[in-house]
Amino acid sequence: MIEILSAIAIAAFAATMQPTPICDNIKKKLTSKQLANAKTIEIVMRGFGIKPIAIKAAIVNAYCESGLDAKAVGDSGHSGGLFQLSDFGAGQGMSNLSKLNPWVNTATIVKRELIGKSALTVIQSNSTVEGATKDFCILVERPKDKQGQAAHRAQIASSFFA
């Protein structure tokens, strides 16, 4: 447990030292906690070599999934964290503690849903954040009302990155 807490503390400290050009240009008013979680998403995804358009789409989708609240729990306790990792999907086999860690949650969505998957190619091929956000919603988050949520999230993307 101490090792996990140390790793989290080091990662959080490192986040304060890294520039976050995407998050530093967010237009939507966010709380300091929401902005810190958006920066975590940016830093983790940049570390995996994800392109800025996909990072922006991920931030918007995390906002729609959890309000950028790393401690958010949904689906009667079956989903948790920034991207609402589900026991029946990308969060399968993960502890609740891991799902609620923003660093682990983000790395998990990248490793299980993006790296080596056609979804990443589709998302990164977009020329607009609205299009990338729609594709991220449909291909990665997969809500019940895919088309309706994709359109709604695209509108939110405009307010984030106008």
Biotite code that builds the C-alpha atoms (Angstrom):
import biotite.structure as struc

atoms = struc.array([
    struc.Atom([0.000, 0.000, 0.000], chain_id="A", res_id=1, res_name="MET", atom_name="CA", element="C"),
    struc.Atom([2.831, 2.411, 0.830], chain_id="A", res_id=2, res_name="ILE", atom_name="CA", element="C"),
    struc.Atom([4.358, 1.772, -2.606], chain_id="A", res_id=3, res_name="GLU", atom_name="CA", element="C"),
    struc.Atom([1.068, 2.695, -4.312], chain_id="A", res_id=4, res_name="ILE", atom_name="CA", element="C"),
    struc.Atom([0.715, 5.868, -2.256], chain_id="A", res_id=5, res_name="LEU", atom_name="CA", element="C"),
    struc.Atom([4.330, 6.815, -2.988], chain_id="A", res_id=6, res_name="SER", atom_name="CA", element="C"),
    struc.Atom([3.813, 6.290, -6.708], chain_id="A", res_id=7, res_name="ALA", atom_name="CA", element="C"),
    struc.Atom([0.678, 8.442, -6.622], chain_id="A", res_id=8, res_name="ILE", atom_name="CA", element="C"),
    struc.Atom([2.482, 11.189, -4.705], chain_id="A", res_id=9, res_name="ALA", atom_name="CA", element="C"),
    struc.Atom([5.403, 11.154, -7.149], chain_id="A", res_id=10, res_name="ILE", atom_name="CA", element="C"),
    struc.Atom([3.064, 11.237, -10.151], chain_id="A", res_id=11, res_name="ALA", atom_name="CA", element="C"),
    struc.Atom([1.074, 14.113, -8.658], chain_id="A", res_id=12, res_name="ALA", atom_name="CA", element="C"),
    struc.Atom([4.254, 16.060, -7.988], chain_id="A", res_id=13, res_name="PHE", atom_name="CA", element="C"),
    struc.Atom([5.523, 15.355, -11.507], chain_id="A", res_id=14, res_name="ALA", atom_name="CA", element="C"),
    struc.Atom([2.248, 16.691, -12.898], chain_id="A", res_id=15, res_name="ALA", atom_name="CA", element="C"),
    struc.Atom([2.916, 20.055, -11.316], chain_id="A", res_id=16, res_name="THR", atom_name="CA", element="C"),
    struc.Atom([6.286, 20.183, -13.073], chain_id="A", res_id=17, res_name="MET", atom_name="CA", element="C"),
    struc.Atom([5.082, 19.395, -16.607], chain_id="A", res_id=18, res_name="GLN", atom_name="CA", element="C"),
    struc.Atom([3.595, 21.911, -19.020], chain_id="A", res_id=19, res_name="PRO", atom_name="CA", element="C"),
    struc.Atom([0.056, 21.082, -20.113], chain_id="A", res_id=20, res_name="THR", atom_name="CA", element="C"),
    struc.Atom([-0.539, 23.021, -23.334], chain_id="A", res_id=21, res_name="PRO", atom_name="CA", element="C"),
    struc.Atom([-3.941, 21.441, -23.959], chain_id="A", res_id=22, res_name="ILE", atom_name="CA", element="C"),
    struc.Atom([-5.332, 22.022, -20.473], chain_id="A", res_id=23, res_name="CYS", atom_name="CA", element="C"),
    struc.Atom([-3.791, 25.467, -20.222], chain_id="A", res_id=24, res_name="ASP", atom_name="CA", element="C"),
    struc.Atom([-6.041, 26.427, -23.152], chain_id="A", res_id=25, res_name="ASN", atom_name="CA", element="C"),
    struc.Atom([-9.351, 24.999, -21.920], chain_id="A", res_id=26, res_name="ILE", atom_name="CA", element="C"),
    struc.Atom([-12.055, 27.650, -22.274], chain_id="A", res_id=27, res_name="LYS", atom_name="CA", element="C"),
    struc.Atom([-14.719, 26.030, -20.064], chain_id="A", res_id=28, res_name="LYS", atom_name="CA", element="C"),
    struc.Atom([-14.730, 27.106, -16.430], chain_id="A", res_id=29, res_name="LYS", atom_name="CA", element="C"),
    struc.Atom([-13.548, 24.176, -14.305], chain_id="A", res_id=30, res_name="LEU", atom_name="CA", element="C"),
    struc.Atom([-12.821, 23.785, -10.622], chain_id="A", res_id=31, res_name="THR", atom_name="CA", element="C"),
    struc.Atom([-9.191, 23.369, -9.605], chain_id="A", res_id=32, res_name="SER", atom_name="CA", element="C"),
    struc.Atom([-9.834, 19.652, -8.973], chain_id="A", res_id=33, res_name="LYS", atom_name="CA", element="C"),
    struc.Atom([-11.430, 19.178, -12.399], chain_id="A", res_id=34, res_name="GLN", atom_name="CA", element="C"),
    struc.Atom([-8.531, 20.982, -14.047], chain_id="A", res_id=35, res_name="LEU", atom_name="CA", element="C"),
    struc.Atom([-6.006, 18.860, -12.129], chain_id="A", res_id=36, res_name="ALA", atom_name="CA", element="C"),
    struc.Atom([-7.744, 15.708, -13.365], chain_id="A", res_id=37, res_name="ASN", atom_name="CA", element="C"),
    struc.Atom([-7.812, 17.021, -16.938], chain_id="A", res_id=38, res_name="ALA", atom_name="CA", element="C"),
    struc.Atom([-4.062, 17.665, -16.640], chain_id="A", res_id=39, res_name="LYS", atom_name="CA", element="C"),
    struc.Atom([-3.577, 14.098, -15.415], chain_id="A", res_id=40, res_name="THR", atom_name="CA", element="C"),
    struc.Atom([-5.370, 12.829, -18.524], chain_id="A", res_id=41, res_name="ILE", atom_name="CA", element="C"),
    struc.Atom([-3.200, 15.029, -20.727], chain_id="A", res_id=42, res_name="GLU", atom_name="CA", element="C"),
    struc.Atom([0.073, 13.985, -19.088], chain_id="A", res_id=43, res_name="ILE", atom_name="CA", element="C"),
    struc.Atom([-0.722, 10.264, -19.111], chain_id="A", res_id=44, res_name="VAL", atom_name="CA", element="C"),
    struc.Atom([-1.954, 10.265, -22.694], chain_id="A", res_id=45, res_name="MET", atom_name="CA", element="C"),
    struc.Atom([0.990, 12.338, -23.922], chain_id="A", res_id=46, res_name="ARG", atom_name="CA", element="C"),
    struc.Atom([3.222, 9.752, -22.257], chain_id="A", res_id=47, res_name="GLY", atom_name="CA", element="C"),
    struc.Atom([1.653, 7.087, -24.468], chain_id="A", res_id=48, res_name="PHE", atom_name="CA", element="C"),
    struc.Atom([2.171, 9.226, -27.584], chain_id="A", res_id=49, res_name="GLY", atom_name="CA", element="C"),
    struc.Atom([-1.509, 10.013, -28.080], chain_id="A", res_id=50, res_name="ILE", atom_name="CA", element="C"),
    struc.Atom([-2.119, 12.975, -30.403], chain_id="A", res_id=51, res_name="LYS", atom_name="CA", element="C"),
    struc.Atom([-3.607, 16.231, -29.035], chain_id="A", res_id=52, res_name="PRO", atom_name="CA", element="C"),
    struc.Atom([-6.930, 15.800, -30.875], chain_id="A", res_id=53, res_name="ILE", atom_name="CA", element="C"),
    struc.Atom([-7.529, 12.476, -29.084], chain_id="A", res_id=54, res_name="ALA", atom_name="CA", element="C"),
    struc.Atom([-6.432, 13.922, -25.734], chain_id="A", res_id=55, res_name="ILE", atom_name="CA", element="C"),
    struc.Atom([-8.968, 16.713, -26.092], chain_id="A", res_id=56, res_name="LYS", atom_name="CA", element="C"),
    struc.Atom([-11.670, 14.177, -26.970], chain_id="A", res_id=57, res_name="ALA", atom_name="CA", element="C"),
    struc.Atom([-10.728, 12.095, -23.924], chain_id="A", res_id=58, res_name="ALA", atom_name="CA", element="C"),
    struc.Atom([-10.926, 15.098, -21.597], chain_id="A", res_id=59, res_name="ILE", atom_name="CA", element="C"),
    struc.Atom([-14.390, 16.019, -22.862], chain_id="A", res_id=60, res_name="VAL", atom_name="CA", element="C"),
    struc.Atom([-15.601, 12.430, -22.566], chain_id="A", res_id=61, res_name="ASN", atom_name="CA", element="C"),
    struc.Atom([-14.210, 12.129, -19.028], chain_id="A", res_id=62, res_name="ALA", atom_name="CA", element="C"),
    struc.Atom([-16.041, 15.357, -18.195], chain_id="A", res_id=63, res_name="TYR", atom_name="CA", element="C"),
    struc.Atom([-19.268, 13.823, -19.524], chain_id="A", res_id=64, res_name="CYS", atom_name="CA", element="C"),
    struc.Atom([-18.694, 10.484, -17.797], chain_id="A", res_id=65, res_name="GLU", atom_name="CA", element="C"),
    struc.Atom([-17.646, 11.701, -14.349], chain_id="A", res_id=66, res_name="SER", atom_name="CA", element="C"),
    struc.Atom([-17.604, 15.497, -14.318], chain_id="A", res_id=67, res_name="GLY", atom_name="CA", element="C"),
    struc.Atom([-13.808, 15.056, -14.210], chain_id="A", res_id=68, res_name="LEU", atom_name="CA", element="C"),
    struc.Atom([-14.260, 13.658, -10.697], chain_id="A", res_id=69, res_name="ASP", atom_name="CA", element="C"),
    struc.Atom([-11.743, 10.873, -10.118], chain_id="A", res_id=70, res_name="ALA", atom_name="CA", element="C"),
    struc.Atom([-13.822, 9.576, -7.187], chain_id="A", res_id=71, res_name="LYS", atom_name="CA", element="C"),
    struc.Atom([-17.115, 9.314, -9.123], chain_id="A", res_id=72, res_name="ALA", atom_name="CA", element="C"),
    struc.Atom([-18.903, 5.963, -8.825], chain_id="A", res_id=73, res_name="VAL", atom_name="CA", element="C"),
    struc.Atom([-21.806, 4.909, -11.036], chain_id="A", res_id=74, res_name="GLY", atom_name="CA", element="C"),
    struc.Atom([-23.812, 1.937, -12.258], chain_id="A", res_id=75, res_name="ASP", atom_name="CA", element="C"),
    struc.Atom([-24.698, 0.858, -8.702], chain_id="A", res_id=76, res_name="SER", atom_name="CA", element="C"),
    struc.Atom([-21.014, 0.659, -7.820], chain_id="A", res_id=77, res_name="GLY", atom_name="CA", element="C"),
    struc.Atom([-19.905, -1.198, -10.954], chain_id="A", res_id=78, res_name="HIS", atom_name="CA", element="C"),
    struc.Atom([-18.200, 1.786, -12.637], chain_id="A", res_id=79, res_name="SER", atom_name="CA", element="C"),
    struc.Atom([-15.720, 4.258, -11.272], chain_id="A", res_id=80, res_name="GLY", atom_name="CA", element="C"),
    struc.Atom([-13.265, 7.039, -11.871], chain_id="A", res_id=81, res_name="GLY", atom_name="CA", element="C"),
    struc.Atom([-12.708, 9.604, -14.588], chain_id="A", res_id=82, res_name="LEU", atom_name="CA", element="C"),
    struc.Atom([-13.735, 7.361, -17.471], chain_id="A", res_id=83, res_name="PHE", atom_name="CA", element="C"),
    struc.Atom([-16.232, 5.322, -15.400], chain_id="A", res_id=84, res_name="GLN", atom_name="CA", element="C"),
    struc.Atom([-14.364, 2.063, -15.952], chain_id="A", res_id=85, res_name="LEU", atom_name="CA", element="C"),
    struc.Atom([-16.914, -0.732, -15.633], chain_id="A", res_id=86, res_name="SER", atom_name="CA", element="C"),
    struc.Atom([-16.567, -4.130, -14.007], chain_id="A", res_id=87, res_name="ASP", atom_name="CA", element="C"),
    struc.Atom([-18.079, -5.445, -17.236], chain_id="A", res_id=88, res_name="PHE", atom_name="CA", element="C"),
    struc.Atom([-15.755, -3.550, -19.589], chain_id="A", res_id=89, res_name="GLY", atom_name="CA", element="C"),
    struc.Atom([-12.372, -1.839, -19.384], chain_id="A", res_id=90, res_name="ALA", atom_name="CA", element="C"),
    struc.Atom([-12.411, -1.967, -15.570], chain_id="A", res_id=91, res_name="GLY", atom_name="CA", element="C"),
    struc.Atom([-12.854, -5.723, -15.415], chain_id="A", res_id=92, res_name="GLN", atom_name="CA", element="C"),
    struc.Atom([-10.618, -7.266, -12.753], chain_id="A", res_id=93, res_name="GLY", atom_name="CA", element="C"),
    struc.Atom([-9.637, -3.904, -11.264], chain_id="A", res_id=94, res_name="MET", atom_name="CA", element="C"),
    struc.Atom([-10.070, -2.960, -7.627], chain_id="A", res_id=95, res_name="SER", atom_name="CA", element="C"),
    struc.Atom([-12.248, 0.036, -6.802], chain_id="A", res_id=96, res_name="ASN", atom_name="CA", element="C"),
    struc.Atom([-9.152, 1.772, -5.428], chain_id="A", res_id=97, res_name="LEU", atom_name="CA", element="C"),
    struc.Atom([-7.409, 1.401, -8.787], chain_id="A", res_id=98, res_name="SER", atom_name="CA", element="C"),
    struc.Atom([-10.441, 2.624, -10.746], chain_id="A", res_id=99, res_name="LYS", atom_name="CA", element="C"),
    struc.Atom([-10.623, 5.730, -8.547], chain_id="A", res_id=100, res_name="LEU", atom_name="CA", element="C"),
    struc.Atom([-6.952, 6.612, -9.060], chain_id="A", res_id=101, res_name="ASN", atom_name="CA", element="C"),
    struc.Atom([-6.926, 9.142, -11.943], chain_id="A", res_id=102, res_name="PRO", atom_name="CA", element="C"),
    struc.Atom([-3.467, 8.033, -13.137], chain_id="A", res_id=103, res_name="TRP", atom_name="CA", element="C"),
    struc.Atom([-4.385, 4.345, -13.189], chain_id="A", res_id=104, res_name="VAL", atom_name="CA", element="C"),
    struc.Atom([-7.861, 5.024, -14.612], chain_id="A", res_id=105, res_name="ASN", atom_name="CA", element="C"),
    struc.Atom([-6.444, 7.017, -17.516], chain_id="A", res_id=106, res_name="THR", atom_name="CA", element="C"),
    struc.Atom([-3.625, 4.564, -18.221], chain_id="A", res_id=107, res_name="ALA", atom_name="CA", element="C"),
    struc.Atom([-6.169, 1.739, -18.212], chain_id="A", res_id=108, res_name="THR", atom_name="CA", element="C"),
    struc.Atom([-8.462, 3.389, -20.752], chain_id="A", res_id=109, res_name="ILE", atom_name="CA", element="C"),
    struc.Atom([-5.441, 4.014, -22.975], chain_id="A", res_id=110, res_name="VAL", atom_name="CA", element="C"),
    struc.Atom([-4.036, 0.491, -22.679], chain_id="A", res_id=111, res_name="LYS", atom_name="CA", element="C"),
    struc.Atom([-7.327, -1.403, -22.877], chain_id="A", res_id=112, res_name="ARG", atom_name="CA", element="C"),
    struc.Atom([-9.309, 0.754, -25.318], chain_id="A", res_id=113, res_name="GLU", atom_name="CA", element="C"),
    struc.Atom([-6.862, 2.728, -27.476], chain_id="A", res_id=114, res_name="LEU", atom_name="CA", element="C"),
    struc.Atom([-3.337, 1.366, -27.947], chain_id="A", res_id=115, res_name="ILE", atom_name="CA", element="C"),
    struc.Atom([-3.277, -1.112, -30.808], chain_id="A", res_id=116, res_name="GLY", atom_name="CA", element="C"),
    struc.Atom([-6.971, -0.585, -31.558], chain_id="A", res_id=117, res_name="LYS", atom_name="CA", element="C"),
    struc.Atom([-8.566, 0.860, -34.681], chain_id="A", res_id=118, res_name="SER", atom_name="CA", element="C"),
    struc.Atom([-10.519, 3.263, -32.437], chain_id="A", res_id=119, res_name="ALA", atom_name="CA", element="C"),
    struc.Atom([-7.355, 5.292, -31.833], chain_id="A", res_id=120, res_name="LEU", atom_name="CA", element="C"),
    struc.Atom([-6.697, 5.626, -35.570], chain_id="A", res_id=121, res_name="THR", atom_name="CA", element="C"),
    struc.Atom([-10.272, 6.764, -36.185], chain_id="A", res_id=122, res_name="VAL", atom_name="CA", element="C"),
    struc.Atom([-10.228, 9.278, -33.321], chain_id="A", res_id=123, res_name="ILE", atom_name="CA", element="C"),
    struc.Atom([-6.843, 10.717, -34.277], chain_id="A", res_id=124, res_name="GLN", atom_name="CA", element="C"),
    struc.Atom([-7.824, 11.064, -37.952], chain_id="A", res_id=125, res_name="SER", atom_name="CA", element="C"),
    struc.Atom([-10.386, 13.742, -37.104], chain_id="A", res_id=126, res_name="ASN", atom_name="CA", element="C"),
    struc.Atom([-9.723, 17.343, -38.055], chain_id="A", res_id=127, res_name="SER", atom_name="CA", element="C"),
    struc.Atom([-12.040, 18.760, -35.364], chain_id="A", res_id=128, res_name="THR", atom_name="CA", element="C"),
    struc.Atom([-12.325, 18.181, -31.648], chain_id="A", res_id=129, res_name="VAL", atom_name="CA", element="C"),
    struc.Atom([-16.073, 17.745, -32.086], chain_id="A", res_id=130, res_name="GLU", atom_name="CA", element="C"),
    struc.Atom([-15.571, 14.838, -34.508], chain_id="A", res_id=131, res_name="GLY", atom_name="CA", element="C"),
    struc.Atom([-12.898, 13.244, -32.315], chain_id="A", res_id=132, res_name="ALA", atom_name="CA", element="C"),
    struc.Atom([-15.156, 13.600, -29.269], chain_id="A", res_id=133, res_name="THR", atom_name="CA", element="C"),
    struc.Atom([-18.031, 11.881, -31.092], chain_id="A", res_id=134, res_name="LYS", atom_name="CA", element="C"),
    struc.Atom([-15.776, 9.002, -32.171], chain_id="A", res_id=135, res_name="ASP", atom_name="CA", element="C"),
    struc.Atom([-14.304, 8.634, -28.664], chain_id="A", res_id=136, res_name="PHE", atom_name="CA", element="C"),
    struc.Atom([-17.836, 8.479, -27.255], chain_id="A", res_id=137, res_name="CYS", atom_name="CA", element="C"),
    struc.Atom([-19.035, 5.858, -29.733], chain_id="A", res_id=138, res_name="ILE", atom_name="CA", element="C"),
    struc.Atom([-15.896, 3.701, -29.946], chain_id="A", res_id=139, res_name="LEU", atom_name="CA", element="C"),
    struc.Atom([-14.468, 3.914, -26.419], chain_id="A", res_id=140, res_name="VAL", atom_name="CA", element="C"),
    struc.Atom([-17.163, 4.946, -23.944], chain_id="A", res_id=141, res_name="GLU", atom_name="CA", element="C"),
    struc.Atom([-20.060, 3.226, -25.737], chain_id="A", res_id=142, res_name="ARG", atom_name="CA", element="C"),
    struc.Atom([-23.038, 4.724, -23.847], chain_id="A", res_id=143, res_name="PRO", atom_name="CA", element="C"),
    struc.Atom([-26.509, 3.291, -24.335], chain_id="A", res_id=144, res_name="LYS", atom_name="CA", element="C"),
    struc.Atom([-27.606, 6.189, -26.611], chain_id="A", res_id=145, res_name="ASP", atom_name="CA", element="C"),
    struc.Atom([-24.399, 6.376, -28.658], chain_id="A", res_id=146, res_name="LYS", atom_name="CA", element="C"),
    struc.Atom([-25.580, 8.831, -31.305], chain_id="A", res_id=147, res_name="GLN", atom_name="CA", element="C"),
    struc.Atom([-27.424, 11.129, -28.898], chain_id="A", res_id=148, res_name="GLY", atom_name="CA", element="C"),
    struc.Atom([-24.542, 11.205, -26.430], chain_id="A", res_id=149, res_name="GLN", atom_name="CA", element="C"),
    struc.Atom([-22.000, 11.695, -29.229], chain_id="A", res_id=150, res_name="ALA", atom_name="CA", element="C"),
    struc.Atom([-23.881, 14.765, -30.481], chain_id="A", res_id=151, res_name="ALA", atom_name="CA", element="C"),
    struc.Atom([-24.262, 16.131, -26.941], chain_id="A", res_id=152, res_name="HIS", atom_name="CA", element="C"),
    struc.Atom([-20.572, 15.624, -26.174], chain_id="A", res_id=153, res_name="ARG", atom_name="CA", element="C"),
    struc.Atom([-19.552, 17.291, -29.441], chain_id="A", res_id=154, res_name="ALA", atom_name="CA", element="C"),
    struc.Atom([-21.416, 20.428, -28.309], chain_id="A", res_id=155, res_name="GLN", atom_name="CA", element="C"),
    struc.Atom([-19.595, 20.315, -24.978], chain_id="A", res_id=156, res_name="ILE", atom_name="CA", element="C"),
    struc.Atom([-16.279, 19.939, -26.842], chain_id="A", res_id=157, res_name="ALA", atom_name="CA", element="C"),
    struc.Atom([-16.965, 23.282, -28.507], chain_id="A", res_id=158, res_name="SER", atom_name="CA", element="C"),
    struc.Atom([-17.247, 24.970, -25.116], chain_id="A", res_id=159, res_name="SER", atom_name="CA", element="C"),
    struc.Atom([-14.012, 23.355, -23.927], chain_id="A", res_id=160, res_name="PHE", atom_name="CA", element="C"),
    struc.Atom([-11.867, 24.159, -26.939], chain_id="A", res_id=161, res_name="PHE", atom_name="CA", element="C"),
    struc.Atom([-13.585, 27.063, -28.750], chain_id="A", res_id=162, res_name="ALA", atom_name="CA", element="C"),
])
